[in-house]
Amino acid sequence: MGSNHKRQQITEGICFSSVEMMPDAKGSALFITDSSKVFKDDIDISPVSLTDGTQYMPWGGDNLMPYHILDMIEKDETLSTCQMFNAEVCYGSGLVYNTASCAAKVREEVEDFLLANSLPSYFLGVCQDFKHFGWCVSVIILDNEGKRIVALHRKEVCYCRFSPADDKGRIEYVLYANWNKSIASVKEVEKIPLLSLDSPWVDLQERMKKKNTQRKFAVVCRVPTPDSTYYPIPYYAALFRGKWYNIKQLIGLAKEAKLKNSAPLKYHIEVSQRYWEGIFKRERITDLKKQQERVVKEKQQIIDFLTGAENSGKALFSTFYITPNGEEQHDVRISRIDDTKEGGDWSTDIQEAVNMVCFTMRVHSNLVGSVPGKSQSNNSGSDKRELYTIAQALQKPYHDLLFTVHRIIMKFNEWKNAYPECPFIQLTTLDENRDAKQVSADTPPND
């Protein structure tokens, strides 16, 4: 935990991205960090031990990957809107425990369970976890006798970590804590027994047959991915590994620089976060204020190198390494920007960048109103209804995964003929005299 906390201190509260004036060049330079590194690990991932010997698997090389992802999402208006839209579409008309074919006693028990647990808040939360990170954690709590499941809670996955798998590939615990800060005591970590990822229902039955005294269990639902890592990498990682996320950020900063001081951006300077960390380590700078001052000084040195007649013909040497697939990874990359384009002519470029973000997030631009530019394109009402219907239909596999824990609850509580469902919201045409109706894609088990 010590190394993780130290690395966190290095990057917390320091501004690496900025627009700097270059008086000699009559322009500005843009400093940003490389977004493609957010899903990459600089070091081999190995278990980390807490003070009592409990181990957990870090999420990313510094155990802060989910916080880095959230930070990048929150910095982009289109990306954050698309993420919320995807979660809301996955939520649909809300999770429902269908008891239409159940006996009166069962319906009463289900009603009591729903009143004791905030199902709407829980379901919207796990939908957001699914869309942000590709997995979610539900916690079921049994009564004292172990005969009924009486409570259901969501654990935010950005605060969840897995214990290392044993020789048979079984993960025994989920550790829940605020990993964004230093963990001073094991008392700050909640250790929750994890039911088998492959067969949680069978695992729960076996534990109860063995007179297990544990009454709280975690159930993990995760989107199957081609890899087999502890923490799945979401599909939209391509947005950060590619260039369009950085391009969209660059356009916004370019317009800001143009509006503020009429100085066009001449250079795009991309500096790896590892480069700054290396400076702090070599010069033994640990104070946050002095680290920020060193960042400003280093930026000025780069700007001085790029400007002035005395620097003509000079060369800049920077470190880089080659990945196993042959790609060069530079710590510093300087690109000259075509400054012939005026600030007011970026409308088509920002529209292209927004469309690429929406495409990667599988959200049509018209559905979230994210179609900037001087000329607005729009779809007909029929097209929008079809787009919304398609978006909801694509949530079926996610609902099947999310329903796992609810089927376990119903089976364990012996709620015969009850089943979970999430009706779609079907937008209708004007001739039906109503705006929307619910359509169920699920059928009762006995059908």
N, C-alpha and C positions, 0 to 999 in steps of 0.2 A: 504493500500500500504506500510505502514511503516514496518509491520512484514515481508512482502514478500521481501522487499529490504534488511532487516537485514539478513534474511536467505540466500539471494543471496550472500551478502558480505562474509558470513561465508564460502561458498563453492567455491567462485570464486578465481582462481589463486593459489589454494593450491593443491599440488600433494599428493594424498592419495595412489596411486599405485606405488610400487617400488620393486626392488630386493635388499635385505640387506645381507651383509656378516655376517657369524657366525663363527669366527675363531676357537672357542673352539670345534665346531661341525664339522669343516672341510667341510663346505657347505654353502648354502645360504637359505634365507627365502623369500618367495614371499608374499607381501602385496597387496591385491586388495579390491575393494569395491564390494558389492553384487549387481549384475546386475538385480536380480529379483525384487528389490525394485523400479525400475524406473517406473513401472506401478501401484505401490501401493500408497495409500494415508495414511499418518500417522495421519491426522486429518480429521474431517468431512468437506466436501466441502460446503462452504456457500458463499453467494454473498459478494463481496468487493465493498466498496463505494469510489468514487473519490471525489474530493473537492467540486464539484457542485452537489453532490447527486446522480450522475449517478452510476449505479451498473453494475458489470459484474461477470460472473461465472469463477473462476480460472480454468485453465487447469492443473489438478493435485494439490496436497496439497500445493505446493509452487508456483503454476502458471507457472512453468518452465519446465513442462513435455516434450513439443516438443523439447526444446533445449537439454534436457538430452538425448532424443532419437537420435537426430541428432549427438550428441557428440559420442554416442556409435556406431552409424553406421559408422561415419568417422574414428573410431579407428580400424575398421576391413576391410581389403582389399577385402575379398570375399563378405561381406555383402554390402558394398558400391557399388561394381561392379554389384551385383545382383539387387540392387535397381534401378540403372541407366538402366540396361538391361530391367527390367520390364516396366519402363517408356517409353523407346524407342519402345518396342513392342506394348505398348498401343497406342503410337503415330502412329504406322503403316506407312502408306504412307502420313499421314497428314490429317488434317480436310479440307474438301472441301464443298463449297456451290454449290450444283449441280443445274444448271439453264438451263439444256439442253432443257427442255420442257416449258421454260418461254418465255414471250414476250420480244421483244427487249428493251423496256423501263425498265422492271424489271431487265434484265441482266445488263443494264447500272447502275442502282441504286445499285445492288449488287457489281459490280466492284468498284464503288466509295466507298462503305462501306469497302471493303477489302483493298483498298489502304489507307484508313484512319486509319485502325487498323492492328496491326501486329498479324495476326492470327496464324502463325507458332509458334512464341514465346509464345503467350497466351496458345496455346493448349499443347505444351510440358511442360509448367509450371503447368497447372492443372493436367496433367498426373502424374507429379512427386508428387504433393500434394496428389493425390489419392493413389498412391503406398506407399507413406511414412506414411500418417496419415488417409487414408480412407475417406477424404472429401475435398472439394474444394469450394472456394468462387469466384464467378464472379460478376462484377459490370456493370450494364447497365446504360447508360446516355442518356436521352431524349433531344430533342431540346427544345428551349424556349417555343414553343407552345404546347409541349407535344404530338405531332402528329407522330413523328418518333424516333426510337432508333438510335442514331448516333455514339455511342462509346461503346466499350466492353473492360473491363480491368480485369486482374486477381489480386486478393489480396492473398499474400502468407499466408497460413493458420496458420503458426507458429506465425504470428503477429496478428491473429484474435481471438477475444473472443466474446462469446454470452452474451447478457443481460439476466437476470433471466426471466424465463417464467411466464406468468400471470396465473390467476386461470384456464383459459381455455387451458393452455399448449402452448400458442402462444409466440414466441420469437420476440420481436419488433425490436431489433437492433443488428448489428454486429459492434464491436468496434475494430478499427485497430490502432495498436501502437507498438512500440518496447518494449515489455514487458520484454525483457532481461535486461533492466536497470530501474532505478527508474523513475516513471512518476511524474515529478515535477509540471506539470500543465495540466489541462484538454485540453489545446490548443494542446498538443502533441497527443491527441487521436482523430481519425476520427470516427465520429458516423454515420453509414450508415443504413437507414431503410431497414429492411429485409422483403422480400416477403414471404408469407406463405410457409413453408417447404413442405406441402402436395399439395397445388394447387397454385403455383406462378402465373400462367397465369390468373386465376380467380381473385386473389388478385390485380394484376396490373390493370385489367379492372375496378374493383370496385373503386380503388384509382383515376383513371383518370375520371371516371364518377362523382366523388365527387369534381371535380375541384381542385385536390391536386396540390399544388404548388411545391412539391418535384420533382426533375428531376433526382435523382440518387437513384438506388435501388440495393440491394445485392440479389443474387440468390445463394442458397447453394445446392450443390449436395453431397450427402453422401452415402456411402455404407451401406445398411441395415445390422444391427448386431443383435444378439440375445438379447443384453441388450438395455436399453433405456437411456443411459447417454447422457449428453450434447455433449461430444466429444467421438467419437467411438474409441475403442481400436483396432488397426490393428491386422490382423491375425497372423503376425509374432511375436507377444508378447510372444508366446510360446518359441521362441528362447532365450529370456532373462529370462523367468521364469524357464526354464529348466537349464541344466548344460553345454550344448555344447558351448555356447558363451564363458563362462568362461574357459572351457577346451581348446578351440582354443587359447585364450589369454595366458593361462598358458604354452602351448607348445612353443609358440613364445618366451616368456620370459625365459623359461628353456633353449632353444637353445642359446639365447643371453648370459645367465649367463655361460653356458658351454664354449662358444667360447671365452668369455672375460677373464675368470679367472680359467677355468677348475674346478670350484666349483659346484657340482651338487646341485639342489634344494632339501632340506630335509623337509621343512615345507611349507605348503600352509596356510597362515593366512588370513582369510576373515573377514574384519571389516566393519560393517554397517556404513554408513555415519552418521546415528543418534548417533552413539557412539562418533564420533569426535565432533559433534555439542553439545553433552551433556558435554563433557570436556570443550569446550570453554565457555559454558553457566555457568557452576559451578565455573570456575576460572575467569570469567569475562574478557576473552581475546577477544578484538575486533580488534586489529591491525593485518593485514594480515601477516606481517613478524613474529610477535610473535606467531601467530597461526601455521605457518609452523614450527617454532622452537619447538613448543609443540608437533606437530605431530611426528617430528624426535625423540624427547625425549621419547614419548610413545612407538614408535616402538623399541627403544633401550631397554626399560624396558621389553617389551615382549620377545625380543631376549635374554636378560640376564636371564629371567626366564627359557627359554628353554635350555640354555647351561650351562655347568659347573657342576662339580661333586657335588658342594654344593647344587645344586637345585634338585638332584635326589630324587624322591619320593614326591615332592611338588605337590600341586593341584592348578589349576587356577579357580577362581570363576568369572563368567561373567553373566550379566543380560540377560534374555530372557523372552518372553511372548508367550502365546498360542493363536492362532487365533481361531475364532468361529468354523472352520472346524477341529480343533485339531492339527494343524501344529505348531511346535516350531519355533519361530523366534529369533535367537540368535544375539546379538550385536557383539560378537566375536566368531569365529569358527576356531580352529586350527586343521589341518589335516596333518598327516605325509605322505610324498611322497616316493614311492618306488624308491630309487636312484640306483638300479641295472641296469637301462637302460641308456646307454650312449647317449650323445647328438646327435650322427649321426644316431641313430636308431629310430628317431621319425617320419620318413617319412610316415609310414603306419598310424600312429595316426593322423598326420596332414591331411592326405588324408581323413580319416574317418570323422574328424571334419569338413573339407570343404564340404564334401558330405552332412553332416547333415544340414549345413547352407544353401546350395543350395536347399536341399529338402524342408526345411521350407519356403524358399523364392519362391518355385515352379519354379525353374530354373534348367534345366539340366546342369550338370557340363561342358559337351562338348560344349554347346552353348556359354559359356563365357570363355572357355579355362582354367577354374580353376580346373585342375586335377593335383595337385602336386605329387611328389614322384619320386622314381627312375625308376619304371616301369610305363610307360604311357599307359593308356587304351584309346581307341578311337572308335568312331562309324563310320559306313560307310556314304558316302554322302547321300544315300537314307534315312538312319535313321535320319540324321541331318535335312534334308528337312522336314521330317514328324514331328520331334520335333518342328521345327520352325513354321510349319503350325498349329500344335496343340496349341502352345503358343499364336499365334495371334487369333485363333478361340475363345480362352477363354476370349478374351478382349471384346466380344460382349456385355455382361451385363454392363460393365463399359462405353462403348460407348453410350449405350442407356441412361444411367444416365447423361453423359456429354453433350448429345445432347439437353437436356431439355431447357437450356438457348437459344440455337440457334433456336429451334423451336418457342420459344416465340418471338425472334427477327423477324423471318420471318413472323410469324402470325401478329404481331403488325404493321410491315411495309407493310403489304399487298403484300408480294412477292409471288404471286400465282404460284403454281407448283414448287417452289423451296424447296429443302430439304437438310439437312446436311448428309454427309456420310464420312466414313473414310476407303478408300480402303485398303485391305491387300496387302502385298508384297509377291507374290507367287514365291518361288524359283523354277526354272525349271531344267529339265534334259538337257544334252548336245545335244540330238537329236533335240531340239527345236531351236537351234542356237541362244539362248539368255540366259542371266544369270537369269533374273527375269521378272515378269510381274505383273500388278496390277489386283486384283480381288475384285470386290465390293460385299459385303454381304448384302447391302441395296437395296431396290427397291423404286421407286417413290411412293408417297402416293396414286396416282390414279391407281396404279397397284395392 
